[in-house]
Every structure is written in C-alpha cells, then in structure tokens.
Amino acid sequence: MELRRRDVLAGGATLAATTLLPRTASAQTPRRGGTLALRLWDPPNWDLDQTISYKTHIAHTFTHSRLVKHKAGPGVAPGSLVIEGDLAESWTQPNETTYVFKLRRGVRWHNKPPVNGRELTAEDVRYTVERFLTVKGNANAYMLRSVDKVEAPDKYTVKFTLKEPFAWFLDMLANPMAVAIVAKEVVDKYGDLKPWESVIGTGPWMLDSYRPNIGYTYVRHPAYFVAGQPYIDRVEVTVDEDNASRTASFLAGKYDLGWELPGGIVRSDWLQLRDTLKTKRPNLRVAEFPGNVGNHVSMRVDQKPFSDLRVRQAMSMALDRKALIDTLYEGSGVANPPGVPLALKDWSLPVDQLGDGAKNFAYDPKEAKRLLAAAGYPNGFPATICWTTYGTPIVVDHAQLVVKYFKDVGIDAKLDTKEYGAYISTCFYGKFDSLAFGPQTPFLDGDNYLFGYYYPGEMKNQSHVNDPVVADMLVRQRRTFDVGKRRELIHEAQRYLAKQVYYTTSVGTMYTVVWDGALKNYGPNLGYDYGGRLMAAWLDR
C-alpha cells in the first residue's frame, strides 16, 4: 500500500540525514515577551468535565491549574513523570486513605467577571472535585472514584478521604485529563463550562479570543502565582486539519512546535522533510522517544465469535507488527504489549517478556487460519470496524492495513467511518456491534491503561471484558503502595492478558518532537500538558 501522506510532502529529502539532538537550556536570563505560534485543535466544547476529547484537555493546560502537576523542563527525561506541587505548596498522607494539601497563598483567578481576580481558596478545590465527580457526562469521573469526601477545613487546606487505598491518587490529580480547578461563580453564570467565555482559571495564560474552526489566542496572566512566569506574552493557536497546509506552514516557520501530539511530526513526514528543514529551519531542535498512544482493535468479547479465545488469538497472529512499523513509521516504532505501553518503561513489559502469551504477538497467518477453523470458522467471518480518521493520515493507513491483514486470514472486515464526535460518544465507549479501531488515550500512569480497559463495567472497557482473574489483579495493584511490588503485580497482569488477547494490540510510534531553537528552557514529554511544559520557557528572537 502506498502511504497517502507522501503525496502531500514537498521535496525529496534523503533518509540518511542525521537526526538533530535536543539541547538543554544554557544558563541565561529568561526573556519576557513575544508570541508563540502553535497548531492545535478545535475543542468540541470547552468544559473539561463534559468531554473526553484531548482537544479540550490540551487547551485548558494553558489556562487552568491543578493541585499537583508533572515536573517539566529541559532536564526532565521524556517518560519521566515526577509529581510536584502546582496549587499545592505541600501535602501529607497521614494514612493510606487520607491526603491533606496545603495551598499556596495569594493565588489569583484571571481578572474576568464573575471572579474578577479574587483569591483562590480551598473551597474552590472542594467545589471542583465535587463537580468532577457528580456532573452528568463526565467520562473521566472514574479517575477519582476512590474519593469518599473532600473537605476544606480552612481557607488554605484541602483534605481528601478515600473509600479505599488507591496508590495512584496523586497521579490522577496530576493528569491534565482530571481535576483542573474551576470557580463556582463561573459555572453559575454560564450554566456549564462549554462556552469559550467560561474558560477562566488560575493558570499562566488567559483565553483572550476564540474563532471556531480557525484558532484562538491566549495572553499572559499578569497575576500568575509563579513569580515572573509565564515569560511568553501571547500564544496564537491555529486550527488546521489539512496535512498539506500545516506541513507547508511549518516549513515556512509559522509554528514553533510540531503540529502533531505532543508537539511532533509523524515519523515518515519527518524523514521526508528533515533535509529540507535543515535548510529552511536550521535552528530546529529535535527529541525522539517512544509514544504512549497505543493502537488496538476492540471487540465484543461478550458475544460470538470474539468470545472464543481461538478467534482472538487468530486476530492477533494475523497482524505483521514488524511490517506495520516499517510501513507506518519507517521502521521506528514499538510493538506494544497488552495494557501498559512501552513508553511507560517503569511499568510495562516488552512483548518478548510476556511468557506463554508472547506467541500470540508473532505474525503467523497459517496458525491464525488453523485457529479460526478450529473455532468453527474455516472460511472466516464478516465484521465491521467502527473508527474515525482523527484527521491524521497515519490513522487512515493503519486502519487500512489492519483490514488487509484480517482479510488475509479470512476475516472480511469493513471499515465503518464515523465523524470524530460520533465515534468518541459511541465506539470509544464500547458502543459498537462488532469491532472498533483507533489510537487510545495517552495516559500517564499504568492504572488507567489497565483498569479503564479491562475492569468490568468501566466506561472505557471497550471490549466488554468481564474476567474475575483480571479484576482481582487490578484491584490488588491499586492497593499496593510499594512501587516495586505494584510493578510486579502489573507485570503479572500483562502476562495474563497476553494469553487472553481481549484486544488485538497493534503498534505505536516513536515520537519525533520538534521545536524552534528560539524557544528556550523547553523540554518535551508525554501527555497533554502543553501549557505546563511552556510556562517556564521563553522566546529568544
């Protein structure tokens, strides 16, 4: 199959160019001012608690704060997710089910009505968490389902009491998908937080304007609680869903970061463009590291034919993962194990360490056909695959190749294309008749990958898995605070899941993250936290 994206790439860059290496920031005084230009996405709405979309979550990292966050900067290795305070100045854990946070004093809301720059208090945090847990339509509420109650004993203290031990609690609070602190007055004024005018936080930038399907603008929050930050005065965001257009714009220097998540360029695009970029943008900085966006085929394991283990094994053996990596990612990708992707190296097992289940990840179409015949499907079976393009050519190519490999062993799978919003509201949550395919949420912890996709009844249990062995493993690791012991439990779960193949796990990419050399004190990492990685950066041009 000829990859479509090649048709839109200009020039004939050779593949032998040397990849540029990232540089750490030199010891220099930060510079105030300037405008950062980004290509991001148009949010389906602006309410963090009313959408699962990364398009909204990324946008809010510029405007909203959390209790804790992941450390950022050029000295942080990609994949390292160290938790540090954001609104929380400090915290203690008196016992396994209690956390007490002391808030920074003098934190100011954006100077917009109805909050008008007033001071943030513990009551704001308490209200936000209560809303997160109770507002109708919040698909991420499960992330804090362990919370029994949240209290504000005084103006600067927040106390969480959990229903049960949950070793990942701080990780959930640090995740940009979870609790960004909002003000009750704003919710009361707008009814919800879907209008762009309701985007009022305590974060480093303020949302100044929004042009649907065109772009939006952030301006510096002058009363931000970190002295001197942010250094960048203005962030101009362009929405551009045409790959040829955004490629041309990047070549012309119109974007300061790569146009794909998390500020990168699709691998094959990068290999085609890098020689041209050496001439057009010689100061470009580059870092490469494994991506945490896994790709898999979900299936209705609660009904035939997918309730038969032999069928699931056959589907996994049908995929030639090495060929997928070579074709989709020019040989630079990862064959992810079930559950936790390799990008989270502290928690994941490579495929060759999966024990008896490793055989299910070997390309073996002959054995796949034998297994299908043994399961009663000697001529295969028809299926539909619910999916969406995500506006990215790589997803299109990936889906078409999956269909090809299935067809090679007799599974006649047809692509059922949905608009992004329709896909997210249905198939992403397991609401499909046969199969679904797509990239999965790039979580920043092992629990979300496992609990969300394998625990019975979870919102994102796309394959409708109901396995008491898995459920027991996942509960036990949640209650294990010793990191080493928890890691062993997760590895045990991955080895078991490799044998059960509840999802047809495919391959993922190596991120190639690029940024303009004028952007100083910046370091790329996994996840949606664009704002967190940019708040201490500055422009030197």
C-alpha positions in Angstrom: 0.0 0.0 0.0 1.4 3.4 -0.9 1.1 5.8 2.0 -1.1 8.8 1.2 0.8 11.3 3.2 3.7 11.1 0.8 1.6 12.7 -1.8 1.4 15.9 0.1 5.1 16.2 1.1 7.2 18.5 -0.9 10.7 17.8 -2.0 12.7 14.6 -2.0 14.6 14.7 1.3 17.1 11.9 1.7 16.7 9.4 4.6 20.3 9.5 5.6 20.3 12.8 7.3 21.5 12.8 10.9 18.7 13.5 13.5 19.3 16.7 15.4 19.8 16.3 19.1 17.9 18.3 21.8 19.9 20.8 23.7 19.3 21.8 27.3 18.9 25.5 28.0 22.0 27.4 28.6 22.5 29.4 31.8 20.9 32.7 30.6 18.4 35.1 31.9 14.8 34.5 30.9 13.4 37.0 28.4 9.9 38.4 28.7 7.6 38.9 25.8 7.0 37.5 22.3 4.3 35.4 20.7 4.4 31.6 20.4 2.7 30.1 17.4 1.1 26.7 17.7 -1.0 24.4 15.6 -3.5 22.8 18.0 -7.1 21.5 17.7 -10.6 23.0 17.8 -12.3 21.8 21.1 -15.7 20.2 20.7 -16.7 22.3 23.7 -14.7 24.0 26.5 -16.0 22.1 29.5 -13.3 19.7 30.8 -16.0 17.7 32.6 -18.3 17.4 29.6 -15.9 15.8 27.0 -13.3 13.1 26.8 -11.5 15.0 24.0 -7.8 15.7 24.1 -8.7 18.8 22.1 -10.3 20.4 25.1 -7.8 19.0 27.7 -4.8 20.4 25.9 -6.4 23.8 25.5 -7.0 24.0 29.3 -3.4 23.3 30.3 -2.7 27.0 29.4 -5.5 28.4 31.5 -6.1 26.2 34.5 -4.1 24.9 37.4 -4.2 21.6 39.3 -3.3 20.7 42.8 -0.2 18.9 41.6 1.5 18.5 38.2 4.3 16.8 36.4 7.7 18.4 36.5 8.7 19.9 33.2 11.8 21.4 31.6 14.9 20.5 29.5 16.4 18.5 32.4 13.4 16.1 32.5 13.8 12.9 30.5 10.8 12.1 28.3 8.7 9.4 30.0 9.8 10.6 33.5 6.7 11.8 35.3 7.8 13.2 38.6 5.0 14.8 40.6 5.4 18.3 42.1 3.2 20.9 43.6 1.1 23.2 41.4 -1.6 24.9 43.6 -0.5 22.7 46.4 2.5 24.1 48.3 2.9 20.8 50.2 0.9 17.7 51.1 0.9 14.8 53.6 -0.6 11.4 53.8 -1.4 10.5 57.4 -2.7 7.1 56.4 -3.5 5.0 53.3 -6.8 6.7 52.8 -6.1 10.4 53.8 -4.3 13.2 51.9 -4.0 16.7 53.2 -2.9 19.5 50.9 -1.7 23.0 51.9 -2.5 25.5 49.2 -0.3 28.4 48.1 -1.5 31.7 49.4 -2.2 34.6 47.1 -3.2 32.6 44.0 -5.4 34.8 41.8 -8.1 33.9 39.3 -8.0 35.5 35.9 -9.3 39.1 36.2 -12.5 38.4 34.4 -16.1 38.5 35.7 -17.6 37.0 37.7 -14.4 36.1 39.7 -12.6 39.4 38.9 -9.2 38.2 40.1 -10.2 37.2 43.5 -8.0 34.8 45.6 -8.4 31.0 45.1 -9.4 29.2 48.2 -9.7 25.6 49.4 -13.5 25.9 48.8 -12.7 26.3 45.1 -10.9 23.0 45.1 -13.6 21.3 47.1 -16.3 22.5 44.7 -14.2 21.5 41.6 -13.7 17.9 42.9 -17.4 17.6 43.8 -18.4 18.8 40.3 -15.9 16.5 38.6 -17.4 13.5 40.5 -21.1 14.4 40.1 -21.7 16.4 36.9 -23.6 14.4 34.3 -21.5 13.4 31.3 -18.0 13.4 32.8 -16.4 10.3 31.3 -13.3 10.8 33.4 -15.1 10.8 36.8 -13.9 7.2 37.4 -10.3 8.6 37.8 -11.3 9.9 41.2 -14.0 7.3 42.1 -11.9 6.4 45.1 -12.7 9.7 46.8 -15.2 9.4 49.6 -15.3 13.0 50.6 -13.3 16.2 50.1 -13.3 18.9 52.7 -11.9 22.4 53.2 -11.0 22.7 56.9 -9.7 26.2 56.4 -9.1 28.7 53.6 -5.8 27.1 52.6 -6.3 23.4 53.5 -7.9 20.6 51.4 -8.5 17.2 52.9 -9.3 14.1 50.8 -10.7 10.9 52.4 -10.7 7.9 50.1 -13.1 5.0 50.2 -10.2 2.6 49.9 -6.4 2.7 49.4 -5.6 4.0 45.9 -1.9 4.1 45.2 -2.3 6.2 42.0 -4.2 9.0 43.7 -1.6 11.7 43.2 -1.1 10.6 39.6 -4.7 11.1 38.9 -4.6 14.6 40.4 -1.6 15.5 38.2 -3.2 14.3 35.0 -4.5 17.2 32.7 -7.5 14.9 32.0 -8.6 15.2 35.6 -9.2 18.0 38.0 -8.4 21.5 36.7 -9.7 23.8 39.3 -12.7 25.9 38.3 -14.8 28.6 40.1 -18.4 28.0 41.1 -19.4 31.6 40.1 -18.3 30.8 36.5 -20.4 27.6 36.4 -23.4 29.5 37.9 -23.1 32.3 35.4 -22.9 30.1 32.3 -24.8 27.0 33.4 -21.9 24.8 32.4 -18.4 25.5 31.1 -19.0 24.8 27.4 -18.8 28.4 26.1 -15.3 29.7 25.5 -16.1 32.7 27.6 -16.3 30.4 30.6 -12.6 29.5 30.3 -11.4 31.3 33.5 -8.8 29.7 35.6 -5.7 30.5 37.7 -3.2 29.2 35.0 -0.3 31.0 33.3 -2.4 32.3 30.4 -5.9 33.6 29.8 -8.1 32.8 26.8 -8.4 36.1 25.1 -10.4 35.2 21.9 -11.8 32.2 20.1 -12.6 31.8 16.4 -14.4 28.4 15.8 -12.5 26.1 13.5 -9.9 28.9 12.9 -8.0 29.4 16.1 -7.7 31.0 19.5 -5.5 33.3 21.4 -4.0 33.3 24.9 -2.5 36.2 26.7 -0.3 36.3 29.8 -1.9 36.1 33.2 -0.2 39.1 34.9 -1.0 37.9 38.4 0.1 34.3 37.9 1.4 32.8 41.2 4.8 31.8 40.0 6.9 35.0 40.1 7.8 36.2 36.6 6.1 33.4 34.7 4.9 32.9 32.1 7.6 34.6 30.1 5.8 34.4 26.8 3.2 37.1 26.5 1.0 35.7 23.8 0.1 32.2 22.4 -1.5 32.2 19.0 -3.2 28.9 18.1 -4.2 27.9 14.6 -6.6 25.1 13.8 -5.7 23.4 10.6 -6.9 19.9 9.8 -5.2 19.7 6.3 -1.9 17.9 6.4 -0.5 19.6 3.3 -1.4 23.0 4.7 0.1 22.5 8.1 3.2 20.9 6.6 3.7 24.0 4.4 3.1 26.3 7.3 5.7 24.5 9.5 8.3 24.6 6.7 7.6 28.3 6.4 8.3 28.8 10.1 4.7 29.6 11.1 4.6 27.1 14.0 7.1 26.9 16.9 6.2 23.3 17.7 5.4 20.3 15.6 1.8 20.0 14.6 1.1 16.6 15.9 0.7 15.4 19.6 2.8 16.1 21.7 4.4 18.8 19.6 5.9 16.5 17.0 5.9 15.4 13.4 4.7 12.0 12.1 7.8 9.8 11.6 7.5 9.3 7.9 6.9 13.0 7.4 9.9 13.8 9.4 12.2 11.5 7.4 10.9 13.1 4.2 11.2 16.7 5.5 14.3 16.8 7.7 16.9 17.7 5.0 14.6 20.5 3.8 14.2 21.7 7.4 17.9 21.8 7.8 18.0 24.5 5.2 14.7 26.2 5.9 14.8 26.0 9.8 18.4 25.3 10.7 17.8 26.1 14.4 15.2 23.4 14.9 15.6 21.2 17.9 14.5 17.5 17.9 13.9 14.8 20.5 12.8 11.2 19.9 11.2 8.9 22.4 8.5 6.2 22.5 5.0 7.4 22.2 2.3 6.4 24.8 -0.5 6.3 22.3 -1.3 2.7 21.8 -3.4 1.4 18.9 -5.7 -1.6 19.2 -8.7 -3.3 17.8 -11.5 -3.6 20.4 -14.1 -6.4 20.1 -17.3 -7.6 21.7 -15.7 -10.4 23.7 -19.1 -10.9 25.4 -20.5 -12.4 22.2 -19.6 -14.7 19.3 -17.2 -15.0 17.5 -15.0 -13.0 19.8 -15.9 -14.9 23.0 -13.8 -17.7 21.6 -10.1 -17.4 22.7 -9.0 -19.1 19.4 -10.6 -16.3 17.4 -8.9 -13.6 19.5 -5.6 -15.4 19.1 -6.0 -15.7 15.4 -6.8 -11.9 15.1 -3.6 -11.1 17.0 -1.5 -13.5 14.9 -2.9 -12.0 11.7 -1.0 -8.7 12.2 2.5 -8.4 11.0 3.7 -5.9 13.5 7.2 -5.5 12.1 5.7 -4.7 8.6 3.3 -2.3 10.3 6.2 -0.5 11.9 8.2 -0.5 8.7 5.3 0.8 6.6 3.7 3.3 9.0 6.7 4.5 10.9 9.6 3.9 8.6 11.0 1.2 10.9 11.0 3.4 14.0 8.1 2.2 16.2 7.2 -0.1 19.0 5.2 -3.3 19.3 3.2 -2.6 22.4 2.2 -5.4 24.9 -1.4 -5.5 26.2 -2.2 -2.9 28.7 0.6 -0.5 29.5 2.6 0.7 26.5 6.4 0.6 26.5 6.6 4.4 26.7 5.9 4.0 30.5 9.0 1.9 30.9 8.7 1.8 34.7 5.5 -0.2 34.4 5.5 -2.1 31.1 6.9 -5.4 29.9 8.3 -5.8 26.3 6.5 -8.4 24.2 9.4 -10.9 24.4 9.0 -11.0 28.2 5.3 -11.9 28.2 5.9 -15.6 28.8 3.5 -18.1 27.2 1.4 -15.3 25.8 4.2 -13.9 23.7 3.3 -16.4 20.9 0.1 -14.5 20.3 2.0 -11.5 19.1 4.1 -13.4 16.5 3.0 -13.0 12.9 1.6 -16.4 11.9 -1.2 -16.3 9.3 -1.1 -20.0 8.8 -1.7 -20.7 12.5 -4.3 -17.9 12.5 -6.3 -19.8 9.8 -6.0 -23.0 11.7 -7.3 -21.5 14.9 -10.2 -19.9 13.1 -11.1 -23.3 11.5 -10.8 -25.0 14.9 -13.2 -22.4 16.3 -15.8 -23.2 13.6 -14.9 -20.5 11.1 -12.9 -22.3 8.3 -14.0 -19.6 5.9 -13.6 -16.8 8.3 -16.4 -14.4 9.1 -17.6 -10.9 8.2 -17.1 -7.9 10.6 -17.4 -4.2 10.8 -14.8 -1.9 12.3 -16.0 1.3 13.8 -13.3 4.0 13.5 -12.6 7.7 12.8 -9.6 9.3 11.0 -8.6 11.6 13.8 -7.7 14.0 11.0 -4.4 12.2 10.7 -3.2 10.2 7.6 -1.3 7.8 9.7 -4.5 6.5 11.3 -6.1 6.1 7.9 -3.1 4.0 6.7 -3.1 2.0 9.9 -6.8 1.1 9.7 -6.5 0.0 6.1 -3.5 -2.2 6.9 -5.4 -3.9 9.8 -8.3 -4.6 7.3 -5.8 -6.1 4.9 -4.2 -8.4 7.4 -7.5 -9.6 8.7 -8.7 -10.3 5.2 -5.5 -12.4 4.6 -6.7 -14.9 7.2 -10.4 -14.8 6.1 -11.9 -12.1 8.3 -13.8 -9.8 6.0 -13.7 -6.6 8.0 -15.3 -3.5 6.6 -14.5 0.0 7.9 -17.5 1.9 9.3 -16.2 5.5 9.3 -17.6 7.9 11.8 -17.2 11.6 12.4 -14.9 12.2 15.4 -17.6 13.3 17.8 -19.9 10.4 16.9 -17.0 8.0 17.3 -16.0 9.3 20.7 -19.5 9.2 22.0 -20.2 5.6 20.9 -17.5 3.2 19.7 -14.8 4.7 22.0 -17.0 3.6 24.9 -17.7 0.1 23.6 -20.9 1.0 21.9 -20.5 -1.0 18.7 -21.7 -4.3 17.3 -18.5 -6.0 16.2 -15.1 -4.3 16.2 -13.6 -0.8 16.7 -10.1 0.5 15.9 -8.2 3.6 16.8 -5.4 5.2 18.9 -6.1 5.1 22.6 -5.8 7.9 25.2 -2.1 8.6 26.1 -2.4 8.1 29.8 0.4 8.9 32.2 0.0 6.1 34.6 -0.3 2.3 34.5 -3.6 2.1 36.2 -5.6 3.9 33.6 -4.4 1.7 30.8 -5.3 -1.4 32.8 -8.4 -0.5 34.9 -10.1 1.5 32.2 -9.8 -1.1 29.5 -10.1 -4.3 31.5 -12.1 -3.8 34.7 -15.8 -4.9 34.4 -18.2 -2.1 34.0 -15.6 0.6 33.4 -16.6 3.3 30.9 -13.7 2.6 28.5 -13.8 -1.2 28.8 -14.3 -1.2 25.0 -14.1 -5.0 24.6 -16.6 -5.7 27.4 -14.1 -7.7 29.3 -15.5 -9.4 32.4 -12.7 -11.6 33.8 -12.6 -12.1 37.6 -8.9 -13.0 37.4 -8.1 -9.7 35.8 -10.3 -7.8 38.1 -8.6 -9.2 41.2 -5.1 -8.3 39.8 -6.2 -4.8 39.0 -7.7 -4.2 42.5 -4.6 -5.6 44.2 -2.2 -3.3 42.4 -4.3 -0.3 43.2 -3.9 -1.1 46.9 -0.1 -1.6 46.8 1.9 1.5 47.7 5.3 -0.2 47.4 6.3 0.7 43.9 8.3 -2.4 43.3 5.6 -4.8 44.4 3.0 -2.8 42.4 5.2 -3.1 39.3 5.4 -6.9 39.7 1.6 -7.1 40.0 1.2 -5.1 36.8 3.7 -7.3 35.0 1.8 -10.4 36.2 -1.4 -8.9 34.8 0.3 -8.1 31.4 1.5 -11.7 31.1 -2.1 -13.0 31.8 -3.6 -10.5 29.4 -1.2 -11.6 26.7 -2.7 -15.1 26.9 -6.3 -13.9 26.8 -5.9 -11.2 24.0 -9.0 -9.3 24.8 -7.7 -6.6 22.4 -5.8 -7.0 19.2 -2.8 -4.8 20.2 -1.1 -3.2 17.3 1.9 -0.9 17.1 2.8 2.6 18.2 5.2 5.2 17.0 8.4 6.8 18.3 7.6 10.5 18.8 9.7 12.9 16.9 9.1 16.2 18.8 10.4 19.4 17.2 10.6 23.0 18.4 12.1 26.2 17.2 15.6 27.0 18.5 14.3 30.4 19.7 12.2 28.6 22.3 14.4 28.3 25.4 14.1 26.3 28.6 11.7 23.9 27.0 11.7 20.1 27.2 9.2 17.7 25.5 7.4 14.9 27.3 4.5 12.6 27.1 0.9 13.8 27.6 -1.3 16.8 27.0 0.3 19.3 29.3 1.5 21.8 26.6 0.9 24.7 29.0 2.9 23.1 31.8 5.8 22.5 29.5 5.8 26.1 28.2 5.1 28.2 31.3 8.8 28.5 32.2 10.0 28.7 28.6 10.9 31.9 26.8 11.5 33.2 23.3 14.9 34.5 22.3 14.3 36.2 18.9 
